[in-house]
Amino acid sequence: MERLKRMSVFAKVVELGSFTAAARQLQMSVSSISQTVAKLEDELQVKLLNRSTRSLGLTEAGKIYYQGCRRMLFEAQDVHEQLYAFNNTPIGTLRIGCSSTMAQNVLARITAKMLKEYPGLSVNLVTGIPAPDLIADGLDVVIRVGALQDSSLFSPPPGLNADGIMRR
């Protein structure tokens, strides 16, 4: 993790063309930026930057390393964004257990709307008599009408709102 942070600092120095600009943007001290780059060079046992008081340039090794840093940082950002989307957009299969009457009269309309809104989602309705079992059938949700047989399960007050979704 520390290596990725050092790669990020190095890439920012190259992109902005100075230690001072990188320090300002990363909200770090110039000496901290300089130490980070020096630590990278020591770790890699190669000089990455040609620097003087007025200019900064990449060595051949620095060019190769910078391209690698850009790829790694892009991949890290891409994975982060994918997981952010994963956590904020329903995807995968939602397994719902219910009676066939409930599936036909209520859930068909609701699931059609959900699938249109969330294309990464698929719904698997499991119906049958006896009623599907949450644990045994590997279901995410079971919708039943009537008394619960297992008192450890959660049961909201009966009734549906205007969209056909159970009220809480």
Buried (B, 14 or more C-beta within 10 A) or exposed (E): EEEEEBBBBBBBBBEBEBBEBBBEEBEBEBEEBBBBBEBBBEEEEBEBBEBEEEEBEBBEBBEEBBEEBBEBBEEEEEEEEEEEEEEEEEEEEBBBBBBEEBBEEBBBEBBEEBBEEBEEBBBEBBBEEEBBBBEEEEBEEBBBEEEEEEEEEEEEEEEEEEEBEBEE
